[in-house]
Amino acid sequence: MIEIVSLRKEYDNITPLTDVNAVINDGDIISVIGPSGMGKSTFLRCINMLEKPTSGKIIVNGQDITAPGCNLQKIRQKMGMVFQSFNLFSHMTVIENIMAPQTDLLRRTRQEAYDEAVRLLKLVGLSEKAFSYPDEMSGGQKQRVAIARCLAMDPDTILFDEPTSALDPTMVGEVQAVISELAGTGKTMIIVTHEMGFARAIANRVFYMDEGGIYEEGTPEEIFESPRKEKTRQFIRGLKVLELTVREQRFDFLGMQTEIESYCRKNLIPYRMSRHLHLAFEELVQQILVPGMDRPDIFCSIEYSEKDEKVLFSVSYGGDEIDMSGEDSSLALSVLKSAVTDLGHEVSAEGARKNHVSMTILP
């Protein structure tokens, strides 16, 4: 258990944390969200003393780690951190990056460290990259290596500092998938993220940070559906996300259209834009993609920004690329184009859903 008592952090020109109090239970998965500049990353770095608090206490399993004489190296061995910038050694191969902390800090033999590194690379889906160098890898692959290196220390708690913020959008899903797998291991996880759909899906608790501390906390349902405080409501309304997954030829089309309608009404999306969204979903998913797949694997994300008054609709799918301009799809594509703008398609090199279609719904 981690107990944070009256935590304060001051810099010369700013005080990002004024009075933070929280209890983090073993096995908690906490998403930390909020506007930029509200101390989310500082909060995370204070927890493992990468930033020394100005005042307050951080008590880990009964030990005050802010007290003089505390063995921070021993504490950090059980509290891993994954940074947005990866922090891999470029002169070492991937497997050497994972072996090094094991031999240096845990005093494992090179064979023990090698065996553990091989196991963890398999866990994050990068067995074939063991002898590659970081510069030969994509951002998503580097981040998965960084997660494997963190896990090699067998931490009780893992701190994630915006683990997907430095990645190309096509790489975000692969890292989120690895973190989601870890969520079932029983480890305590604290995740600073700006990906609201991910924050809601993975956590059992959510901290919304503002005004120098934890402005509001609750379950994902409480924070994302019925926040109690005004600033939380304003932030959540700024970007609402609806995610839908299609895995069958005869999927519940009407049920999903009902979900879209409910989402549009809840977020006060204008009627005409709502109709265009319904049309885009029907033509792209129902008329173009599903008929071209024996076993559909389609993930849809709908994001509405109240601030910009825009609806972004993106679809990722597995299998071979489907030619949307083919003869069988020409009518559906024509109707789709009447409802959207900025229609784009790209194929990523990795991931189960390599095909990505994105568009902006017309107002």
C-alpha positions in Angstrom: 0.0 0.0 0.0 1.1 3.6 -0.8 -0.1 6.4 1.4 0.5 10.0 0.3 0.1 12.6 3.0 0.0 16.4 2.4 2.4 16.1 -0.6 3.7 19.5 -1.8 6.2 20.2 -4.6 7.5 23.7 -5.3 9.8 25.0 -8.1 11.2 28.5 -8.4 8.4 29.8 -10.6 5.6 27.3 -10.0 4.0 25.0 -7.5 2.4 22.1 -9.4 1.4 20.2 -6.2 0.1 22.0 -3.2 -1.7 19.4 -1.0 -2.0 15.8 -2.4 -3.5 13.1 -0.2 -4.3 9.6 -1.4 -4.2 6.0 -0.4 -3.2 3.5 -3.2 -4.1 -0.1 -2.3 -2.3 -3.1 -3.5 -3.6 -4.2 -6.9 -5.1 -0.8 -7.7 -5.0 0.3 -11.3 -5.3 4.1 -11.3 -5.6 6.3 -14.3 -4.4 9.9 -13.7 -6.0 12.4 -16.0 -6.3 16.1 -16.3 -5.2 19.2 -18.3 -1.6 19.7 -19.2 0.5 21.4 -16.6 -1.5 20.2 -13.6 1.3 18.2 -12.0 0.4 14.7 -13.2 4.0 13.7 -14.1 5.4 15.5 -11.1 3.0 13.5 -8.9 4.3 10.3 -10.4 8.0 11.2 -10.1 7.5 12.2 -6.5 6.1 8.8 -5.7 9.4 7.1 -6.4 11.4 10.1 -5.3 12.8 11.0 -8.8 11.5 14.4 -7.6 12.1 15.2 -3.9 8.9 16.6 -2.4 9.1 20.1 -0.8 7.0 18.7 2.1 4.7 15.9 3.0 5.1 12.1 3.3 5.1 9.1 1.0 4.6 5.9 2.9 5.3 2.7 1.1 4.3 -0.5 2.9 4.7 1.4 6.2 8.0 3.0 5.4 8.3 6.8 4.9 10.5 7.0 1.8 10.8 10.8 2.3 12.6 10.3 5.6 16.4 10.8 5.8 18.4 7.6 5.5 15.8 5.7 3.5 17.3 3.2 1.1 15.7 4.5 -2.1 17.6 2.1 -4.4 15.9 -0.8 -2.5 12.5 0.9 -2.8 12.9 1.6 -6.5 13.7 -2.1 -7.2 10.0 -2.8 -6.3 8.6 0.3 -7.9 9.3 0.4 -11.7 8.7 3.3 -13.9 8.1 3.5 -17.7 8.8 6.9 -19.2 7.4 8.4 -22.4 10.9 8.8 -23.8 11.8 5.0 -23.5 15.3 5.7 -21.9 16.9 2.6 -23.6 20.7 2.4 -24.0 21.3 2.8 -27.7 24.7 1.0 -27.6 23.1 -2.2 -26.2 20.9 -4.7 -28.0 17.4 -5.2 -26.8 18.2 -8.2 -24.7 21.2 -6.5 -23.2 19.0 -3.6 -22.1 16.7 -6.0 -20.3 19.6 -8.1 -18.8 21.7 -5.2 -17.5 19.5 -4.1 -14.5 19.0 -7.7 -13.5 22.8 -8.5 -13.3 23.7 -5.0 -11.8 21.0 -4.6 -9.2 19.4 -8.0 -8.6 22.8 -9.9 -8.9 21.3 -12.5 -11.2 23.7 -14.6 -13.3 23.9 -13.7 -16.9 22.1 -17.0 -17.8 19.3 -16.2 -15.3 19.0 -12.6 -16.7 19.1 -13.9 -20.3 16.3 -16.5 -19.6 14.1 -13.9 -17.9 14.7 -11.4 -20.8 13.7 -14.0 -23.4 10.5 -14.7 -21.4 9.6 -11.1 -21.1 10.3 -10.3 -24.8 7.9 -13.1 -25.6 5.3 -11.6 -23.3 5.5 -8.2 -25.1 5.6 -9.8 -28.5 9.1 -9.0 -29.5 11.0 -12.3 -29.4 12.4 -11.7 -32.8 13.9 -8.3 -31.8 16.2 -9.7 -29.1 19.4 -8.8 -30.9 18.3 -5.6 -32.5 19.4 -2.2 -31.4 16.9 0.4 -30.2 17.6 2.7 -33.2 16.4 -0.1 -35.5 13.0 -0.2 -33.9 9.7 1.8 -34.0 8.5 3.9 -31.1 5.9 1.3 -30.1 8.5 -1.5 -30.1 10.9 0.6 -28.0 8.2 1.3 -25.4 7.4 -2.4 -25.2 11.1 -3.1 -24.6 11.0 -0.5 -21.9 8.0 -2.2 -20.3 9.9 -5.6 -20.5 12.9 -4.0 -18.8 10.8 -2.7 -16.0 9.1 -6.1 -15.5 12.5 -7.7 -15.3 13.0 -6.2 -11.9 9.8 -7.9 -10.7 8.3 -4.7 -9.3 5.2 -4.6 -7.0 4.2 -1.2 -8.4 4.6 0.1 -12.0 4.4 3.9 -12.7 3.6 4.8 -16.4 4.3 8.4 -17.3 2.2 9.0 -20.5 3.6 5.8 -22.1 1.9 6.5 -25.5 2.3 10.3 -25.9 5.5 10.1 -27.9 4.1 7.5 -30.3 2.6 7.7 -33.8 -1.1 7.1 -33.5 -0.8 3.7 -35.3 1.6 2.5 -32.5 -0.5 3.5 -29.6 -2.7 0.3 -29.6 0.2 -2.1 -29.4 1.5 -0.5 -26.2 -2.0 -0.2 -24.7 -2.5 -3.9 -25.4 0.6 -4.9 -23.4 -0.4 -2.6 -20.5 -3.9 -4.1 -20.5 -2.4 -7.6 -20.3 -0.4 -6.5 -17.2 -3.6 -5.3 -15.6 -4.5 -8.9 -14.9 -1.3 -9.8 -13.1 -2.2 -8.2 -9.7 0.5 -5.5 -9.8 -0.3 -2.1 -8.6 -0.3 0.4 -11.6 -0.5 4.1 -11.8 -0.9 5.4 -15.3 -0.7 9.1 -16.3 -2.4 9.2 -19.7 -4.2 11.6 -22.1 -6.0 8.7 -23.8 -9.4 8.9 -22.2 -10.9 5.7 -23.7 -7.8 3.8 -22.4 -7.9 5.5 -19.0 -11.5 4.4 -18.5 -11.2 0.9 -19.8 -8.1 -0.2 -17.8 -8.6 1.4 -14.4 -10.6 0.6 -11.2 -9.9 4.2 -9.9 -9.4 7.5 -11.7 -7.7 10.6 -10.3 -8.6 13.9 -12.0 -5.8 16.4 -11.2 -6.4 20.1 -11.0 -5.8 23.0 -8.6 -2.6 21.5 -7.3 -3.9 18.1 -6.3 -6.4 15.3 -6.8 -9.4 17.5 -7.6 -11.8 14.5 -7.8 -11.4 10.8 -7.7 -13.8 7.9 -8.3 -14.5 4.8 -10.3 -14.3 5.2 -14.1 -18.1 5.3 -14.3 -18.3 8.1 -11.7 -15.6 10.2 -13.3 -16.5 9.7 -17.0 -20.3 9.5 -16.7 -21.3 11.6 -13.7 -18.5 13.7 -12.3 -19.5 15.7 -9.2 -17.2 18.8 -9.7 -17.4 21.4 -12.4 -13.8 21.4 -13.6 -14.0 17.6 -14.0 -17.3 17.9 -15.9 -15.7 20.5 -18.2 -12.7 18.4 -18.9 -14.7 15.2 -19.6 -17.1 17.1 -21.8 -14.2 18.4 -23.8 -13.6 15.0 -25.4 -16.0 12.1 -25.2 -15.0 8.7 -26.7 -17.2 5.9 -27.8 -15.6 2.6 -28.8 -17.2 -0.3 -30.7 -15.9 -3.7 -31.7 -17.2 -5.9 -34.5 -16.2 -9.6 -34.4 -19.0 -11.3 -36.3 -20.5 -11.2 -39.7 -24.0 -10.9 -38.2 -23.1 -8.3 -35.5 -25.7 -6.3 -33.6 -25.9 -3.5 -36.1 -29.1 -1.9 -34.7 -27.7 -2.2 -31.2 -24.6 -0.3 -32.1 -26.5 2.3 -34.0 -28.5 2.7 -30.8 -25.3 3.2 -28.8 -24.2 5.8 -31.3 -27.5 7.6 -31.0 -27.3 7.6 -27.2 -23.7 8.9 -27.4 -24.8 11.7 -29.7 -27.7 12.7 -27.5 -25.6 12.6 -24.3 -23.0 14.9 -25.8 -25.5 17.2 -27.5 -24.0 16.5 -30.9 -26.0 18.5 -33.5 -28.7 16.4 -35.3 -27.2 16.8 -38.8 -23.7 15.7 -37.6 -25.3 12.8 -35.8 -27.1 11.6 -39.0 -23.8 11.8 -40.9 -22.1 9.7 -38.2 -24.8 7.1 -38.4 -24.4 7.1 -42.2 -20.6 6.8 -42.0 -20.8 3.8 -39.6 -23.3 2.0 -41.8 -21.6 2.5 -45.1 -18.0 1.9 -43.9 -18.6 -1.0 -41.5 -21.8 -2.6 -42.6 -21.6 -2.2 -46.3 -17.8 -2.1 -47.1 -15.7 -3.8 -44.4 -17.8 -6.7 -43.0 -18.8 -8.2 -46.4 -15.1 -8.4 -47.3 -14.2 -10.4 -44.2 -14.8 -14.1 -43.2 -14.0 -13.3 -39.6 -14.3 -9.6 -38.9 -12.0 -7.9 -36.4 -13.0 -4.2 -36.5 -12.4 -1.6 -33.9 -14.2 1.7 -34.1 -13.4 4.9 -32.2 -15.7 7.9 -32.2 -14.3 11.1 -30.5 -16.3 14.2 -30.0 -14.6 17.5 -29.0 -17.1 20.0 -27.6 -14.4 22.6 -27.8 -13.8 22.2 -31.5 -17.3 20.9 -32.3 -15.8 18.1 -34.3 -16.5 14.3 -34.5 -13.6 12.2 -35.5 -14.4 8.6 -36.7 -11.6 6.1 -37.0 -11.7 2.4 -37.8 -8.9 -0.2 -37.5 -9.3 -3.7 -38.8 -7.3 -6.9 -39.2 -6.6 -9.0 -42.2 -5.9 -7.9 -45.7 -6.5 -4.3 -46.9 -10.0 -4.0 -48.4 -10.3 -2.0 -51.5 -12.9 0.6 -50.7 -13.0 1.8 -54.3 -13.8 -1.6 -55.7 -16.8 -2.1 -57.9 -18.8 -3.8 -55.1 -18.1 -0.9 -52.7 -18.4 2.1 -55.1 -22.0 3.0 -54.1 -21.3 2.7 -50.4 -18.1 4.7 -50.8 -19.9 7.5 -52.6 -22.5 7.7 -49.8 -19.7 7.7 -47.2 -18.0 10.6 -48.9 -21.2 12.6 -48.8 -21.1 12.4 -45.0 -17.4 12.9 -44.2 -14.3 14.8 -45.0 -10.6 14.1 -44.7 -11.1 10.4 -45.5 -7.8 8.7 -45.2 -6.4 5.1 -45.1 -3.0 3.8 -44.0 -1.5 0.5 -43.2 0.9 0.1 -40.3 3.8 -2.4 -40.3 2.7 -4.1 -37.1 -0.2 -5.0 -34.9 -3.2 -7.3 -35.3 -5.3 -4.5 -36.8 -2.9 -3.0 -39.4 -5.5 -1.2 -41.5 -6.5 2.3 -40.3 -9.3 4.4 -41.8 -9.9 7.9 -40.4 -12.3 10.7 -41.2 -14.0 13.8 -39.9 -17.8 13.8 -39.8 -19.3 16.7 -41.8 -21.4 19.2 -39.7 
